[in-house]
């Protein structure tokens, strides 16, 4: 029995050592300061080229975008109404993106009140801000409260977008890389919810939607696919 205990203890310690080494290695690899570039016309010109490459005007005119994130949160975003119905479990929140205080929350079809209502709305807001970013982030580079900087790396023009206000985690920065046609291919991110800096997320398999604008069908970090499913656009 003691031999088994010692074996288990050694195994646990070995696993912990591997985890600690992996964390330290990741911290060393993914420790990079946010780059400094030039703001102003040149940065905005690159941003406008990106928006033109992804048919931003058509995006602003779309009626509804639907998707599911992590197989848990389901969204029906009525873009023109600034309204998104957020579903998870037995809950539904009719979230007003411009006037959150006017939102409604339901459980099993029954209206919620008080603290339970506030908690449901807060959940919907936080998750919509995060989950929608993984669907439409390239379309948000001129959002209110953003700043843009032109970064030159390896002879390539890149766009650094910082979200100084709004959303759930203001202060986050994303360094976009684009292809020869200015369509986004990836970004490095400096975000408060991640302990590592400059992790790269790839955006690929762009397809034109029913709204006549493209959306990436695949997004991944370190080879792991971001779980966006059931993506649908109603023009």
HUCOR-V283167 format. One record per pair of residues at least 24 apart in sequence whose ideal C-beta (glycine too) atoms are under 6 Angstrom apart, sorted by the first residue. I is the first residue (numbers start at 0). GAP is how many residues later the second one is. Records with the same first field share a line. If there is no record, write none. Layout:
I=GAP, GAP
//
This chain:
25=170
29=166, 167, 168, 169
30=166
31=165, 166
33=139, 156
34=116
36=112, 113, 114, 123
37=112
38=110
41=108
42=105, 106, 107
45=104, 111, 113
46=94, 101, 112
48=133
49=132
52=128, 129, 130
53=84, 160
54=158
55=83
57=153, 154, 155
58=80, 154
61=149, 173
62=171, 172
63=170
64=168
65=166
66=68, 161, 163, 164
67=161, 162
68=62, 159
69=157
72=54, 58
83=44
85=38, 42
90=29
92=27, 28, 31
94=29
99=25
125=42
128=38, 39
133=85, 92, 94
137=46
208=24
209=25
210=24
//
